Amino acid sequence: MRPGSTPERETILSMSQMKIVLDEADIPRAWYNVVADLPNPPAPLLGPDARPISPDALSAIFPAGIIEQEISRERWIPIPEPVREIYRLWRPTPLHRAVRLEEALGTPARIYYKYEGVSPAGSHKPNTSVAQAYFNHVAGVRRLTTETGAGQWGSALAMAGQMFGINVRVYMVRVSYEQKPFRRSMMEAWGAEVVRSPSANTNSGRNVLSRAPDSPGSLGIAISEAVEEAASRADTNYSLGSVLNHVLLHQTVIGLEAKKQFEKAGDYPDVIVACCGGGSNFGGTVFPFFADKAAGRRVRLVAAEPESCPTLTRGHYGYDSGDEAGLTPLMLMYTLGRSFVPPRIHAGGLRYHGDSPLVSQLHHEGLVEAVAMPQRATFEAGLMFARAEGIIPAPETNHAIRAAIDEAMICKRTGERKTIFFTLSGHGHFDMAAYDRYLSDELEDSTYPDEAIRAALAGLPKIPHER
């Protein structure tokens, strides 16, 4: 018997299925569109005149196939076979029972995680990058621009672009460009060009640099640069790694597979947790389970975000642009204001001022929950997980792990045997400098001041809505 263990725990460890795996034939054949099960229809995208825009307005930067998915109300959207064929390189991803973490916590809860870090790019992002590259390829597009925070999305699109013969330029948020040089190397290895944002390449970037030469950048600024370039070139489209409906649609392969795996395990989650920045990982994980919730099943859906970028927990629900320069349509979402520039935290993929309109709507209507996590507590949880389960998580994923551990500790106090499920959205192999800072006691918490949030929100467009 191992030190600190009990006979009961040893029995659980020896008898539990540690990995629940599916066959390649079980890869979903259709994405799930949560819009079909929403209690209320989504609010329209608006133009600068505050009037709903037509789908044609999106055609300057998106192909027809993506636009159709963005506005679809159909419950199921078929996954093209060329996309499923590439998915087979890493999907289905495994569902793990975290027995060793349960033992380390001494909790009666059952903890499961779905590991998306097995993809070639090391995260969940290829689930949509492959789909977006495919639909652009079908449309004859040979060049894409995009933004990236921590570099996971940029890596995923660089890989997908290579597979479909598409050149990719990535505007990488400056603070992550400097913190994560090997993510930049990955993108370049797959043939992408990586530009530090804000840059002198675009009007958007030059405007930011004129105001703040030392700006750390933000996803909102990088989106502005990528959208501006795509809209100004006839040979270029734009590709987005989160926020929009079609991105979350593609990510539902995560939750769809997980539901099959829980059925195979003879279990079902009471609480589902995923980290949330723009919403792609969270939506992809929980939306298929929301279908059950909408049908009457009891399940809690919890978004875990950074305390320093508290969009859902401290933001305003209203119309705002998805980028700093105001080039994108206005979306009804939780926002901290498009001028918001978050602190230099290491969870670069969560440093976004807004959130998915679909996730925002569900939160506003009380159907999903949100919690904000301080940076040091998330790294503490990530190390606890790594030392129990062996996988070093990405800083973004650490937010979900922190929330899952907190839920498990509540079960320890109450004696409840709940089932807790979270998505391990990516590995942290390129984030070891952040772990070094935590282990050296150099990593700081950074709560964003109320006055800074109020200042950023003061610039929101004054557009009434009935939500």
C-alpha positions in Angstrom: 0.0 0.0 0.0 1.3 3.4 -0.9 2.0 6.0 1.8 -1.1 7.9 2.8 -3.5 5.6 1.0 -6.3 3.4 2.4 -7.5 -0.1 1.6 -10.7 1.5 0.0 -8.6 3.8 -2.2 -6.3 1.0 -3.2 -9.3 -1.1 -4.3 -10.7 1.9 -6.3 -7.3 2.4 -7.9 -7.0 -1.2 -9.0 -10.6 -1.7 -10.2 -11.3 1.7 -11.9 -11.0 2.2 -15.6 -8.4 4.9 -15.8 -9.0 5.7 -19.5 -12.3 5.5 -21.4 -11.5 5.4 -25.0 -13.6 5.3 -28.2 -12.9 3.9 -31.6 -12.3 6.1 -34.6 -15.7 5.1 -35.9 -17.1 7.0 -32.9 -15.8 10.4 -34.0 -19.0 12.5 -34.4 -20.5 12.8 -37.8 -22.2 16.1 -37.1 -21.5 19.1 -34.9 -24.1 20.0 -32.3 -25.7 23.5 -32.7 -26.8 24.7 -29.3 -28.9 27.5 -30.9 -31.6 24.9 -31.6 -32.1 24.3 -27.8 -31.8 27.9 -26.5 -34.9 29.2 -24.6 -34.6 32.5 -26.6 -33.1 33.1 -30.1 -29.7 34.7 -30.2 -29.5 38.5 -30.6 -28.5 39.7 -34.0 -25.1 41.0 -35.0 -25.3 44.8 -35.5 -23.5 47.2 -37.8 -22.1 50.6 -36.8 -25.5 52.1 -37.3 -26.9 49.7 -34.7 -29.0 47.9 -37.2 -28.8 44.1 -37.8 -26.3 43.1 -40.5 -27.1 40.7 -43.3 -25.0 37.5 -43.8 -23.5 39.1 -46.9 -21.8 41.6 -44.7 -19.5 38.8 -43.4 -18.5 37.7 -46.9 -15.5 40.1 -47.0 -13.6 38.0 -44.5 -15.4 34.6 -44.2 -16.3 31.9 -46.8 -19.9 30.9 -47.5 -19.7 27.6 -45.6 -18.6 29.3 -42.4 -21.3 32.1 -42.8 -24.0 29.4 -43.1 -22.8 27.8 -39.9 -22.6 31.1 -38.1 -26.3 31.9 -38.7 -27.7 28.3 -38.7 -30.6 27.3 -36.4 -30.3 23.6 -37.4 -29.5 21.3 -34.4 -27.0 19.1 -36.4 -24.4 20.3 -38.9 -22.7 17.5 -40.9 -18.9 17.2 -40.5 -17.3 16.9 -44.0 -15.4 13.7 -44.5 -12.1 15.4 -45.2 -12.4 17.1 -41.8 -13.2 13.8 -40.1 -10.3 12.2 -41.8 -7.9 14.7 -40.3 -9.6 14.5 -36.9 -8.6 10.8 -36.9 -5.0 11.8 -36.3 -5.9 12.5 -32.7 -9.6 11.9 -32.1 -11.4 10.5 -30.3 -9.5 12.0 -27.3 -9.4 10.0 -24.1 -11.6 10.5 -21.0 -9.5 9.9 -17.9 -10.7 9.0 -14.4 -8.4 11.1 -12.1 -8.2 8.5 -9.4 -4.8 9.6 -8.2 -6.0 13.2 -7.9 -9.1 12.0 -6.0 -6.7 10.1 -3.6 -4.5 13.2 -3.1 -7.5 15.3 -2.2 -9.1 12.7 -0.1 -12.5 13.4 -1.7 -15.4 11.0 -2.2 -16.0 12.8 -5.5 -15.3 11.1 -8.8 -13.2 13.3 -11.1 -12.9 12.9 -14.8 -11.0 14.9 -17.4 -11.0 14.8 -21.2 -7.5 15.4 -22.5 -7.4 17.5 -25.6 -3.6 18.0 -25.4 -3.1 14.8 -27.5 -3.7 16.8 -30.7 -0.6 17.6 -32.8 -0.8 21.3 -31.7 -1.2 20.3 -28.1 -4.7 21.7 -27.4 -8.4 21.7 -28.4 -7.9 24.4 -31.1 -7.4 22.1 -34.1 -11.0 21.0 -33.7 -12.0 24.3 -35.4 -8.8 25.2 -37.2 -9.1 22.1 -39.5 -12.7 22.9 -40.2 -12.1 26.5 -41.0 -9.1 25.8 -43.2 -11.2 23.2 -45.1 -14.1 25.6 -45.8 -11.7 28.3 -46.9 -9.9 25.7 -49.1 -13.2 24.8 -50.7 -13.9 28.4 -51.4 -10.5 28.8 -53.2 -8.9 30.9 -50.4 -5.1 30.6 -50.3 -4.3 33.1 -47.5 -5.6 33.6 -44.0 -4.9 36.1 -41.2 -5.6 35.5 -37.5 -4.8 36.5 -34.0 -3.4 34.4 -31.1 -2.9 34.9 -27.4 -0.8 32.1 -25.9 -0.1 30.7 -29.3 -2.3 27.6 -29.1 -4.8 28.9 -31.7 -2.0 30.3 -34.0 -0.2 26.9 -33.9 -3.5 25.1 -34.7 -4.3 27.3 -37.7 -0.7 27.1 -38.9 -0.9 23.3 -38.9 -4.3 23.3 -40.6 -3.2 25.8 -43.2 -0.3 23.6 -44.1 -2.7 20.6 -44.6 -4.9 22.5 -47.0 -2.2 24.6 -48.9 -3.1 27.9 -47.2 -0.6 30.6 -46.2 -1.2 31.9 -42.7 -0.1 35.2 -41.0 -0.6 35.3 -37.2 -0.7 38.4 -35.1 0.5 37.3 -31.7 -0.2 39.3 -28.6 3.1 41.0 -27.6 3.2 39.7 -24.0 2.8 36.1 -25.2 5.2 36.7 -28.1 7.8 37.5 -25.5 6.7 34.9 -22.9 6.3 31.9 -25.2 9.0 31.9 -27.9 8.6 28.2 -28.6 4.9 28.6 -29.5 6.1 31.1 -32.1 8.6 28.5 -33.3 5.8 25.9 -33.7 3.9 28.3 -35.9 6.9 29.0 -38.0 7.7 25.2 -38.2 4.3 24.8 -39.8 5.0 27.6 -42.3 3.2 30.5 -40.7 4.4 34.1 -40.5 4.2 35.4 -36.9 3.9 39.2 -36.2 4.1 40.8 -32.8 0.9 42.7 -32.0 0.5 45.6 -31.8 2.5 46.1 -34.9 3.3 48.8 -37.5 1.7 46.7 -40.2 -1.8 48.0 -39.8 -3.6 51.3 -38.9 -5.0 49.5 -35.9 -1.6 48.6 -34.6 0.0 51.9 -35.3 -2.8 53.7 -33.5 -2.2 51.6 -30.4 1.6 52.1 -30.5 1.1 55.9 -30.9 -0.9 55.9 -27.6 1.1 53.3 -25.7 4.5 52.3 -27.3 5.0 49.7 -24.6 1.5 48.2 -24.9 1.6 44.5 -23.9 -1.1 43.9 -26.5 -4.4 42.1 -26.2 -6.5 39.7 -28.2 -8.8 42.6 -29.1 -5.9 44.5 -30.6 -4.6 41.4 -32.5 -8.1 40.7 -33.8 -8.2 44.3 -35.1 -5.0 43.9 -37.0 -5.9 40.5 -38.5 -9.4 41.7 -39.6 -8.1 44.9 -41.0 -5.5 43.1 -43.2 -8.0 40.5 -44.4 -10.6 43.1 -45.3 -8.1 45.1 -47.3 -6.8 42.2 -49.4 -8.9 40.3 -52.0 -6.8 37.2 -51.7 -7.1 36.9 -47.9 -9.8 35.8 -45.4 -9.8 36.0 -41.6 -10.0 33.0 -39.2 -11.1 33.3 -35.6 -10.1 30.9 -32.8 -13.0 31.6 -30.4 -16.1 33.7 -29.7 -18.2 33.2 -32.8 -20.9 30.6 -33.1 -19.2 28.5 -35.8 -16.1 28.2 -33.7 -18.0 26.8 -30.7 -20.0 24.6 -33.1 -16.8 22.9 -34.3 -15.6 22.4 -30.7 -18.7 20.4 -29.7 -16.8 17.2 -30.8 -15.4 17.4 -27.3 -18.7 17.2 -25.4 -20.3 14.8 -27.9 -17.4 12.3 -27.4 -17.5 12.8 -23.7 -21.2 11.9 -23.5 -20.5 8.6 -25.3 -17.6 8.0 -22.9 -19.6 8.6 -19.8 -22.3 6.2 -21.1 -19.5 3.6 -21.6 -18.3 4.3 -18.0 -21.8 4.0 -16.6 -21.6 7.5 -15.1 -22.8 11.1 -15.7 -21.4 14.4 -14.5 -23.1 16.4 -11.8 -20.7 19.4 -12.4 -18.9 20.2 -15.6 -16.1 22.8 -15.6 -14.1 24.3 -18.4 -11.8 27.3 -18.6 -13.3 30.3 -20.5 -11.8 33.2 -22.3 -13.6 33.7 -25.6 -15.7 30.6 -24.9 -14.6 27.9 -27.5 -13.3 25.4 -25.0 -16.2 26.0 -22.6 -18.9 25.9 -25.3 -17.4 22.8 -26.9 -17.4 21.0 -23.6 -20.7 21.9 -22.1 -23.1 22.6 -25.1 -23.8 18.9 -25.8 -24.6 18.5 -22.1 -26.8 21.6 -22.1 -29.0 19.7 -24.5 -29.7 17.3 -21.6 -30.1 20.2 -19.2 -32.6 21.8 -21.5 -34.5 18.5 -21.5 -34.7 18.5 -17.7 -31.6 16.7 -16.5 -29.8 18.3 -13.5 -26.2 19.3 -14.3 -24.2 22.4 -13.4 -22.1 24.0 -16.1 -19.3 26.2 -14.7 -17.0 28.6 -16.6 -13.7 29.3 -14.9 -12.0 32.6 -15.9 -9.1 34.6 -14.6 -9.6 37.1 -11.8 -7.6 39.6 -13.8 -9.8 39.3 -16.8 -13.3 38.7 -15.2 -15.5 39.0 -18.2 -18.5 36.9 -17.1 -18.2 37.7 -13.4 -17.6 41.4 -13.4 -18.3 42.5 -17.0 -21.4 44.2 -18.5 -23.9 42.5 -20.7 -24.4 44.7 -23.7 -23.4 45.3 -27.3 -19.7 45.7 -28.0 -17.2 45.2 -30.7 -15.1 42.0 -30.7 -11.9 44.0 -31.4 -10.1 47.0 -30.1 -10.5 49.2 -33.2 -14.2 48.5 -33.7 -13.9 46.8 -37.1 -16.0 43.7 -36.2 -19.8 43.7 -36.0 -21.3 44.6 -32.6 -22.2 41.5 -30.5 -24.5 41.2 -27.4 -22.1 39.7 -24.9 -20.5 40.1 -21.5 -17.7 42.6 -22.0 -15.1 44.6 -20.1 -15.0 47.1 -22.9 -13.0 46.8 -26.1 -10.3 49.2 -24.9 -9.6 46.9 -21.9 -6.0 45.7 -21.8 -5.6 42.9 -19.2 -2.5 42.4 -17.0 0.4 40.3 -18.3 -0.9 37.0 -16.9 0.5 33.8 -18.3 -2.9 32.4 -19.3 -2.7 34.3 -22.6 -5.5 32.5 -24.2 -7.9 33.9 -21.6 -6.9 37.6 -22.0 -9.9 38.7 -23.9 -12.3 41.6 -23.1 -15.5 39.8 -24.3 -17.0 36.4 -24.5 -19.0 34.3 -26.9 -22.5 35.7 -27.4 -23.9 32.2 -26.9 -22.0 31.6 -23.7 -22.9 35.1 -22.6 -26.6 34.5 -23.3 -26.7 31.3 -21.3 -24.9 33.0 -18.4 -27.2 36.0 -18.5 -30.2 33.7 -18.4 -28.9 31.8 -15.4 -28.2 28.6 -17.2 -24.5 28.4 -16.8 -22.3 29.6 -13.9 -19.0 31.5 -13.8 -16.2 31.7 -11.3 -13.0 33.9 -11.3 -9.7 32.4 -10.2 -6.5 34.2 -9.0 -3.4 33.3 -10.9 -1.4 31.8 -8.1 -4.2 29.5 -7.0 -4.5 28.2 -10.5 -0.8 27.3 -10.7 -1.1 25.6 -7.3 -3.9 23.5 -8.7 -2.0 22.8 -11.9 1.0 21.5 -10.0 -1.2 19.4 -7.7 -2.7 17.8 -10.8 0.6 17.3 -12.5 2.1 15.5 -9.4 -0.9 13.3 -9.1 -1.8 12.6 -12.8 1.5 13.2 -14.6 0.3 15.7 -17.1 1.6 19.3 -16.9 -1.4 21.5 -17.9 -1.5 24.8 -19.8 -2.0 27.9 -17.6 -5.5 28.3 -19.2 -6.5 24.8 -18.2 -5.3 25.4 -14.6 -8.3 27.6 -14.1 -10.6 24.6 -14.8 -8.5 22.4 -12.5 -8.7 24.9 -9.7 -12.5 25.1 -10.0 -12.8 21.3 -10.2 -10.6 20.8 -7.1 -12.7 23.4 -5.2 -15.8 21.4 -6.1 -14.1 18.2 -5.0 -13.2 19.7 -1.6 -16.8 20.8 -1.1 -17.7 17.1 -1.5 -15.0 16.2 1.0 -16.7 18.4 3.6 -20.2 17.3 2.8 -19.5 13.6 2.1 -21.3 13.9 -1.3 -20.1 11.4 -4.0 -20.6 13.8 -7.0 -19.2 13.3 -10.4 -17.0 16.2 -11.6 -15.9 16.5 -15.2 -13.5 19.1 -16.7 -11.7 19.4 -20.0 -7.9 19.5 -19.9 -7.8 21.8 -22.9 -4.0 21.7 -23.5 -0.6 20.7 -22.2 1.8 23.2 -20.6 5.1 22.1 -22.2 5.7 25.5 -23.7 4.7 27.3 -20.5 7.5 26.1 -18.2 8.8 29.7 -17.7 5.4 30.5 -16.0 5.8 27.4 -13.8 9.4 28.5 -13.0 8.1 31.9 -11.9 5.5 30.2 -9.6 8.0 27.8 -8.1 10.4 30.8 -7.5 7.6 32.7 -5.8 7.8 35.4 -8.4 4.3 35.0 -9.9 1.8 37.5 -8.6 -2.0 37.8 -8.5 -3.5 40.7 -10.3 -7.1 41.7 -9.6 -8.3 44.2 -12.1 -9.4 47.5 -10.4 -13.1 48.4 -10.5 -12.2 51.9 -11.7 -10.3 50.5 -14.7 -13.2 48.4 -15.7 -15.6 51.3 -15.3 -13.3 53.4 -17.5 -13.2 50.8 -20.3 -17.0 50.3 -20.1 -17.6 54.0 -20.4 -16.8 53.7 -24.1 -19.5 51.1 -24.9 -22.0 52.0 -27.6 -25.4 53.0 -26.1 -27.6 50.4 -27.7 -30.7 49.2 -25.8 -31.6 45.5 -25.8 -34.4 43.5 -24.3 -32.4 40.8 -22.6 
